[in-house]
Amino acid sequence: MPRLDVEKTIEELSLGEKVALTAGIDFWHTASVPRLNIPTLRMSDGPNGVRGTRFFNGVPAACFPCATALGATWDTELLHEIGQLMGEESIAKGSHIILGPTINTQRSPLGGRGFESFAEDGMLSGLLAGYISKGIQEKGVAATLKHFVCNDQEHQRMAVDSIVTQRALREIYLLPFQLAMRICRTACVMTAYNKVNGTHVSQNKEIITDILRKEWGWDGLVMSDWFGTYSTSDAINAGLDLEMPGKTRWRGTALAHAVSSNEVAEFVMDERVRNVLNLVNFVDDLNIPENAPEKALNRPQDQALLRRAAAESVVLMKNEENILPLKKEKSILVIGPNSKVAAYCGGGSASLDAYYTVTPFEGVSAQSKGEVRFSQGVYSHKDLPLLGPLLKTADGKTGFSFKVYNEHPSESNRELIEELHLVSSSGFLMDYVNPKIKSITYYVDMEGLFTPEEDGIYDFGVTVVGTGQLFIDGELVVDNTKNQRQGSAFFGTATVEEKGSKELKAGQTYKVLFQFGTAPTSDLDTRGVVIFGPGGFRFGASRRVGQEELISNAVKLASEAEQVVIFAGLTSEWETEGYDRDHMDLPPGSDEMISRVLDVNPNAVVVIQSGTPVTMPWANKTKALLHAWFGGNECGNGIADVLYGDVNPSGKLPITFPVRLQDNPSYVNFRSERGRVLYGEDVYVGYRYYEKADLAPLFPFGHGLSYTTFTRSDLTLTTTPEKPQYEESGEPITATVTVTNTGKVAGAEIVQLWVAPPATEVNRPVRELKGFTKVFLQPGEQKKVEIVVEKKLATSWFDEMREKWASEKGEYEVLVTGTGEGVLKSSFKVEKTRYWLGL
């Protein structure tokens, strides 16, 4: 399709067509105007993979490690490669726009979407976001920085007012967006759900227009988060170009009337349309047809990149007595609830149906040359494990039938609308469509056969956005149709899990029937949340086993094992959009199991998977500890590569791990209280607080060990002459450092450059990260590396009285750190205090 002449097209559009272009037509598409050759554009989540247009029964996709995992790589080149693959995945899904990356700030370990953002530090987060966006857009696909800004908790996220000082807003929360845009002018920005200082961001002119467009000079498209538009005229006038999703709530006839009555000026309306049309031109070279089919790539080179990313993200937290790497020729006992679970991503918008997954147990088994044994250790599921993969259809396929009806099960002679074959017994039906369905109220029968491997009492659980009943051989075991209570699943719209139990015999086959009614059949009070279409369902099951029995078995086996590795942590049940964690602890029983295994086998290796920090009360007992995040498709292989030494770990923590939740600076100011949350820690987020308060965390920001050793030496600084005012270059400072691999194993070192300010007009952090680089070295190899920072970025704080950045006169100390002990120091001077604004 030919590129649009934007100004000519605006002149030819009717008011109705202009209005239509400023809102989506469905969950994933913009409006088209065929007579003027304006096509519809498709967009897709998201942060760690391109899901496509369907939550329910969609085309599988590549799942990348979660953002905190990618943050732990500190590798801009890797992020650039990942962005390029994301762009290719987007094209395969027929999508012009990727709704990511996410670059909010983890001011608390409890934030439900903390795993979606790269780091607690704006410099690290912003640079990584810039390079992944650059890779995406080099493929012609539009990237979307989100959620702009202060969308840092899930509790009452659409209503909460984030009260934050201008200084903290600039230095902490806007900074990653600002730095990302210096590397890549993303085509899109998505606004946050919340208010900032009294005004919803989607209608906040100061943030959208004054800062983003005027001060930073950005000229892309601003879209709302899904259902995150709250007005007609205010949002349009503030600079919100596109309301998502469709069908519109706030535009349509209401916007046409606002333009006709001069509540919205015609030139303002044209600005919004201009940004939509510019986006059409931005993605024009993709030549993606409307209603393009969604395809899977899953190429060998992509699998290799995913495996590399998973391994590079692993952080070696402890390795006393060189317990790691493990020996492949020795037998190994694998213990723990995450061993045979692929914790490959967090929940919510980041979730997707991966092409394949590799569990830690599978990864270890594939590499071990000795016997591999397994012990569950403890159950850590929040809801009962999905039953679907354990079911069989009548013809022997894994899974169950999914039969759709318009009529209630009580009606005779119901007409079957559609029958599908599913494996996952968790489904979000917001994008399920069938033209024969008469209304949003319909019913589904799901049927399969279950043959238990062991005798015992089995617990069954049902969670629904709607209503559901589960029958075993015709007997009602779980009834989730009455007296429903709100839970956290499906973006906080579902019920809590209702449970029932039944004694089953090993080897006997039972008929499982789950009858589901869509969301309108429910009497659940859902005030304050948005119900997405027809709702969703989840049903699971597990044989009832006492935790003590499981722990005792693990302890016994561990006491006799040659090598032991424990896999524990969280999953997408515990870390998910729509829900903040209540605490930092591992699921019940996990800490006791780990501690007791370590008591009998102090050499046991502990691997924790989570997207954000967890408490580790047993940390002083363990000699070897890895943090492995949610590692994407290749999670299990990436962990095994590190455990066995095929990959030397190089990950560094992108967030601080406190000893306990109470140590976190946001502890008394997290969650909404009467509609507001006070960002009372101001600029002292993450390491800035711990260092200012001289409070030792469990593991600090930037921590990470290696199987080899490095030295850093010969620090030199090269500065450029000062000018009366800062120019666009920001007066670069080049730090040159010699890095040597002094060990016997090849490995990568991450060199970190910090700047400590002199005494200034205001209190400032002890030091702040201002640059970093990653270098790979063979044993004995030595390389000179350069880190270039801008003097204005390295020295400035935001002066609220002047409403400008202040680069104060004085001598600034430069500190260069990396793996292990040792800090190189130097300094540079700012001769004259200067003030500036801009990108």
Helices and strands as residue ranges (DSSP letters): H 6-12, H 15-21, G 34-36, E 43-44, H 67-73, H 76-92, E 97-98, G 114-116, H 122-138, E 142-148, E 161-163, H 166-168, I 169-173, H 175-183, E 188-191, E 195-196, E 199-200, G 201-203, H 205-205, I 206-215, E 221-223, H 233-238, H 252-260, H 266-282, G 284-286, H 300-313, E 315-319, G 320-322, E 332-335, G 348-350, H 360-367, E 372-375, G 388-390, E 391-392, E 400-405, E 416-422, E 426-428, G 429-431, E 443-450, E 456-465, E 467-472, E 475-480, H 489-492, E 498-504, E 510-517, G 519-521, E 536-543, H 547-560, E 564-569, H 590-600, E 605-609, E 624-627, H 635-643, G 661-663, G 667-669, E 676-678, H 687-692, E 710-718, E 732-741, E 747-756, E 768-777, E 782-790, H 791-795, E 796-799, E 804-807, E 810-817, E 824-830, E 834-836
